[in-house]
Amino acid sequence: MLKNPDIFGQAVLDFHHQQQPENIIVHSEDFDDDEIPTDYLFRSYEEMPILEQKALQLAEGKILDVGSCAGSHSLYLQQQNKEVKAIDVSEGAIEVCQLRGVKNAEVKDFFQLKNEQFDTILMLMNGSGIIGKLKNLTQFFQHVKTLLKPNGKILIDSSDLRYLFDEDEDGGIWVNPNKYYGELSYSISYKNETSTKFDWLYIDFNSLQLAAQSNEFSCELIKEGEHFDYLAMLKMK
């Protein structure tokens, strides 16, 4: 079996070393191709969306930066003299984190992380995505219970994709009854390589709140963005 190419890793390595970087192309059966500008993965705090800035302001104690990519969030937190660990499944991304000066960066799947606990878990840039499907929420909450210190919190952002669907006269939307409308499947390309497909979850706040409550978590809406996106804080009850 061929190894899945490290798309994000190669892109950020190229950008860091200025080896003719290109944008990352996102493919989905449901929508037209989209692009992720590689330079956006190296943004400064001032260039970050307000939701990310707010999350970084609230992060405290021992912090876990999930899906750190090139390490922009971790670097900012380090500059604020905060203790942060960056993890990503991409070997190239973690190499760039280290090259940029992130002190604690490790190639690690979030769902395989164990024997460590944190005061704050950061899940940004649609952090709910790695949950994959709505049915995986209970597994997600059970896992984070093992990673949070007492009074610890998760800062997670996502979007309500209902805006992509046509509303009827009553304000309802038509969606596939066999699939939650925020469950998408993507593949990504960089230069001449393409990844295998992977599941990605966008979740509306009400659904996140219901799942949190059923798993003995509180769920607070911290801030809403300009385009159906939001930042939430989850805490164990």
C-alpha positions as CSV (number, residue, x, y, z in Angstrom):
1,M,0.0,0.0,0.0
2,L,1.4,3.4,-1.0
3,K,2.0,5.9,1.7
4,N,-0.5,8.8,1.6
5,P,1.5,11.9,0.4
6,D,2.2,14.6,3.1
7,I,0.4,17.4,1.2
8,F,0.4,20.1,3.9
9,G,3.9,19.1,5.0
10,Q,5.4,19.4,1.5
11,A,3.6,22.7,0.9
12,V,4.8,24.4,4.2
13,L,8.3,23.0,3.7
14,D,8.5,24.5,0.3
15,F,7.2,27.8,1.5
16,H,9.6,27.9,4.5
17,H,12.6,27.1,2.2
18,Q,11.1,29.2,-0.7
19,Q,11.3,26.3,-3.1
20,Q,8.6,27.6,-5.5
21,P,5.6,27.0,-3.3
22,E,2.2,26.6,-4.7
23,N,-1.3,26.8,-3.2
24,I,-3.0,23.6,-1.8
25,I,-6.1,22.6,-3.9
26,V,-9.1,21.2,-2.0
27,H,-11.4,18.8,-3.9
28,S,-14.9,17.8,-2.9
29,E,-17.7,16.0,-4.7
30,D,-20.2,18.5,-3.3
31,F,-18.5,21.7,-4.3
32,D,-16.1,23.3,-6.8
33,D,-12.4,23.0,-6.1
34,D,-11.0,25.6,-3.6
35,E,-7.6,26.8,-2.7
36,I,-5.7,27.2,0.6
37,P,-3.0,29.8,0.0
38,T,0.2,28.3,1.5
39,D,1.3,31.7,2.9
40,Y,-1.9,31.8,5.0
41,L,-0.5,28.9,7.0
42,F,2.3,31.3,8.1
43,R,0.1,34.2,9.2
44,S,0.9,36.4,12.1
45,Y,-1.4,37.1,15.0
46,E,-2.5,40.3,13.4
47,E,-3.5,38.5,10.2
48,M,-5.5,35.8,12.0
49,P,-9.4,35.8,12.0
50,I,-10.9,37.3,15.2
51,L,-12.1,33.9,16.3
52,E,-8.5,32.6,16.4
53,Q,-7.2,35.7,18.1
54,K,-9.9,35.3,20.8
55,A,-9.0,31.6,21.3
56,L,-5.3,32.5,21.8
57,Q,-6.2,35.2,24.3
58,L,-8.2,32.6,26.3
59,A,-5.6,29.8,26.1
60,E,-3.9,29.3,29.5
61,G,-1.9,26.9,31.5
62,K,-0.4,23.9,29.7
63,I,-1.8,24.2,26.1
64,L,-2.2,21.6,23.4
65,D,-2.3,23.0,19.8
66,V,-4.1,20.3,17.8
67,G,-3.4,20.2,14.0
68,S,-0.7,22.9,14.4
69,C,0.4,22.8,10.8
70,A,3.2,25.4,10.4
71,G,3.0,26.4,14.0
72,S,1.6,30.0,13.8
73,H,-0.7,29.6,16.9
74,S,2.0,27.9,18.9
75,L,4.6,30.5,18.1
76,Y,2.4,33.3,19.2
77,L,1.6,31.5,22.5
78,Q,5.3,31.0,23.1
79,Q,5.9,34.7,22.5
80,Q,3.4,35.3,25.2
81,N,5.5,33.1,27.5
82,K,2.8,30.4,27.5
83,E,3.6,26.6,27.7
84,V,2.4,24.9,24.5
85,K,2.7,21.6,22.7
86,A,2.1,21.4,19.0
87,I,0.9,18.2,17.4
88,D,0.1,17.3,13.8
89,V,-0.1,14.1,11.8
90,S,2.1,15.8,9.1
91,E,5.8,15.1,9.5
92,G,6.6,18.1,7.2
93,A,4.4,20.4,9.2
94,I,6.1,19.5,12.5
95,E,9.6,19.9,10.9
96,V,8.5,23.4,9.9
97,C,7.2,24.1,13.4
98,Q,10.6,23.1,14.8
99,L,12.5,25.1,12.1
100,R,10.4,28.2,13.0
101,G,11.2,27.8,16.7
102,V,8.4,25.9,18.3
103,K,10.0,24.3,21.3
104,N,7.7,21.3,21.8
105,A,6.3,19.9,18.5
106,E,5.5,16.2,17.8
107,V,4.2,14.2,15.0
108,K,1.1,12.7,16.6
109,D,-2.5,11.8,15.8
110,F,-4.7,13.6,18.4
111,F,-6.8,10.4,18.9
112,Q,-3.6,8.4,19.7
113,L,-2.4,10.9,22.3
114,K,-2.4,9.6,25.9
115,N,-0.7,9.9,29.3
116,E,-0.7,13.7,29.1
117,Q,-3.1,16.3,30.4
118,F,-3.6,19.9,29.5
119,D,-5.4,23.0,30.8
120,T,-6.4,24.2,27.3
121,I,-6.8,22.2,24.1
122,L,-6.9,24.4,21.0
123,M,-8.7,23.1,18.0
124,L,-8.7,25.9,15.4
125,M,-9.2,26.4,11.6
126,N,-12.5,24.4,11.8
127,G,-11.1,22.3,14.6
128,S,-14.2,20.0,14.6
129,G,-13.0,18.7,11.2
130,I,-10.9,15.9,12.6
131,I,-13.9,14.4,14.3
132,G,-15.0,13.3,10.8
133,K,-18.6,12.4,11.4
134,L,-21.4,13.4,13.8
135,K,-21.5,9.8,15.1
136,N,-17.9,10.1,16.3
137,L,-18.7,12.9,18.8
138,T,-19.1,10.6,21.8
139,Q,-15.8,9.0,21.0
140,F,-14.3,12.5,20.8
141,F,-15.7,13.6,24.2
142,Q,-14.6,10.4,25.9
143,H,-11.1,10.9,24.6
144,V,-10.7,14.5,25.6
145,K,-11.9,13.6,29.1
146,T,-8.6,11.7,29.4
147,L,-6.6,14.7,28.2
148,L,-8.1,17.5,30.3
149,K,-6.9,18.6,33.7
150,P,-9.5,19.4,36.3
151,N,-11.2,22.7,35.1
152,G,-9.6,22.3,31.8
153,K,-11.2,23.6,28.6
154,I,-11.4,23.0,24.8
155,L,-11.5,26.0,22.5
156,I,-12.9,24.8,19.2
157,D,-14.2,26.6,16.1
158,S,-16.5,25.4,13.3
159,S,-19.1,26.7,10.9
160,D,-22.8,26.0,10.3
161,L,-23.0,25.1,6.6
162,R,-26.8,25.6,6.3
163,Y,-26.0,28.8,4.4
164,L,-25.0,26.6,1.5
165,F,-28.5,25.2,1.1
166,D,-31.6,26.8,-0.3
167,E,-34.2,27.7,2.4
168,D,-37.9,27.1,1.9
169,E,-40.7,29.5,2.9
170,D,-40.6,28.3,6.5
171,G,-36.8,28.9,6.8
172,G,-36.1,25.1,6.6
173,I,-33.5,23.6,4.3
174,W,-33.6,20.4,2.2
175,V,-30.8,18.0,3.1
176,N,-30.1,14.4,2.7
177,P,-32.0,12.7,5.5
178,N,-29.4,9.9,5.7
179,K,-26.5,12.3,6.3
180,Y,-25.8,15.3,8.5
181,Y,-25.3,18.3,6.2
182,G,-22.0,19.3,7.8
183,E,-20.3,15.9,7.0
184,L,-18.1,16.4,4.0
185,S,-15.4,14.3,2.2
186,Y,-12.3,15.9,0.8
187,S,-9.1,15.2,-0.9
188,I,-6.2,17.7,-1.3
189,S,-3.6,18.2,-3.9
190,Y,-0.2,20.0,-4.0
191,K,1.8,20.2,-7.2
192,N,1.5,16.7,-8.8
193,E,0.4,14.7,-5.7
194,T,-3.1,14.1,-4.4
195,S,-4.2,12.6,-1.0
196,T,-6.7,9.9,-0.5
197,K,-10.2,11.1,0.6
198,F,-10.9,11.9,4.2
199,D,-13.9,12.8,6.2
200,W,-14.3,16.3,7.7
201,L,-17.0,17.6,10.0
202,Y,-18.5,21.1,10.2
203,I,-20.9,21.3,13.0
204,D,-23.6,23.9,13.9
205,F,-23.4,25.2,17.5
206,N,-26.7,23.7,18.6
207,S,-25.6,20.2,17.6
208,L,-22.3,20.6,19.3
209,Q,-24.0,21.9,22.4
210,L,-26.4,18.9,22.5
211,A,-23.5,16.4,22.0
212,A,-21.6,18.2,24.8
213,Q,-24.4,18.0,27.2
214,S,-25.1,14.3,26.6
215,N,-21.4,13.7,27.3
216,E,-21.4,15.7,30.6
217,F,-19.7,18.8,29.1
218,S,-20.8,22.4,29.1
219,C,-20.7,24.3,25.8
220,E,-20.5,28.1,25.7
221,L,-20.7,30.2,22.6
222,I,-17.7,32.6,22.9
223,K,-17.8,34.5,19.7
224,E,-19.4,34.4,16.3
225,G,-17.6,35.2,13.1
226,E,-18.7,37.0,10.0
227,H,-19.7,34.0,7.9
228,F,-21.7,31.5,10.0
229,D,-18.5,30.5,11.9
230,Y,-18.1,30.5,15.7
231,L,-15.8,29.8,18.6
232,A,-17.0,27.6,21.4
233,M,-15.6,26.6,24.8
234,L,-16.2,23.1,26.1
235,K,-15.6,22.1,29.8
236,M,-16.3,18.9,31.8
237,K,-19.1,19.3,34.2
